[in-house]
Amino acid sequence: MSFFSYREGELHAEDVPVRAICDAHGTPAYIYSRAALENAYLEYERALEGCEHLVCYAVKANSNLAVLDVLARLGAGFDIVSGGELERVLQAGGDPAKIVFSGVSKTAAEMARALEAGIHCFNVESAAELEALNSVANAVGRPAPVSVRVNPDVDAKTHPYISTGLRENKFGVTMEEALRVYQRAAELEHVEIIGLDCHIGSQLTDISPYLDTLQRLLELIDTLAKAGITIRHLDLGGGLGVRYRDEEPPSIASFIAAIREQLGQRELTLMFEPGRSIAANAGILATRVEYLKPTAEHNFALVDAGMNDMIRPALYQAWLDIQPVSQAGSGQRAQWDIVGPVCETGDFLGKGRDLSLNQGDLLAMFGAGAYGFVMSSNYNTRGRAAELLVDGEQVHVARERESFTDMIRGEQRLPGS
Ligand code: LLP
């Protein structure tokens, strides 16, 4: 079900014409659908009914306060990877007792703040981090609930930059090391073992790497039990893929059903950390064609969104669908390279797209709700795009477009100038 659809040839975000949003708020603009976010989150909830569970939305995918607020109101948990993400969740009304803290390099200050906030669990990624957490917990005077992130050494068959579960990756501890780390955790006075965690990669379109992982983790849980260590929750991370082009990822429901089937009657709380599968298709990036520049080699459509706004095509060669906001295009039909204003050859949103374009046309890039705005920057001193959240017929300004003053806040010329 899409919450972005064409009605009489005009793209709508829920019940609002995208053109009207762009006219009122300018471009480039990220436009999110509240219903789409809710729908995806609730698909996880429905699929997990009847089983102890916690769905922790991976904040990194889209951390706008309004987006977090939508999910917090549904009772979602949150997976964070920094002190900044922790503060965002707290500001958005998220329940600290449903937060898990992932990440390979948590600082002592971040750990202390998370302990004080009363988070659910630290996903510990190394033996050294475990020692540091124990000391911080001692200093704060609160035991730290932990799970160890293991790296199950499975090939997630995804882009190498977003595959995280192989031995060669920096994440987690190896299966062989896991027992030792848990035994050490059991000895430490200020940590309390509550779970086992993993995350094998992102944009997975096949269930089999998850099932292989689950098998290995269940064996590890048995080994730990023999050593007198009880695991109460199993966190399988995020990573379920979405359809950008012709990928055929399993639905959330069938993904969860397959996991539940393999889990059988085990008394374990199941946890997930989905980001992309909740946010990607809940957002578009709207951009305007500034100029058309047909050349002998390429037809360039120069648009007002660049790699600083959406870096996924430049960074991962990601393909995201780009369509006109108004279908009644009277423009020049050609294979267009949709390129941005940034002074880099790698600054493109899409190449060789068959579109009819006129100068001034509005385009929508689909699947932009996850890892879009959050990865944007001020490169070339370009203010970051506005973010709008649509709810039925309402448009909420989730983040104002960044001004020049916003961009130079904190910068100073030399004294005496
Ligand atoms: N949990 C952990 C520990 C993670 O590292 C990640 C993503 C997630 C959960 C959420 O994964 P998801 O459900 O969104 O696949 N910037 C890249 C994606 C990087 C993902 C990093 N970790 C992209 O644009 O494709």
Residues whose N, C-alpha, C, O or C-beta is under 5 A from the ligand:
A	BS01	LLP	A58 A61 S102 I162 H199 G201 S202 Q203 G237 G238 G239 L240 E273 P274 G275 R276 S277 R312 Y371
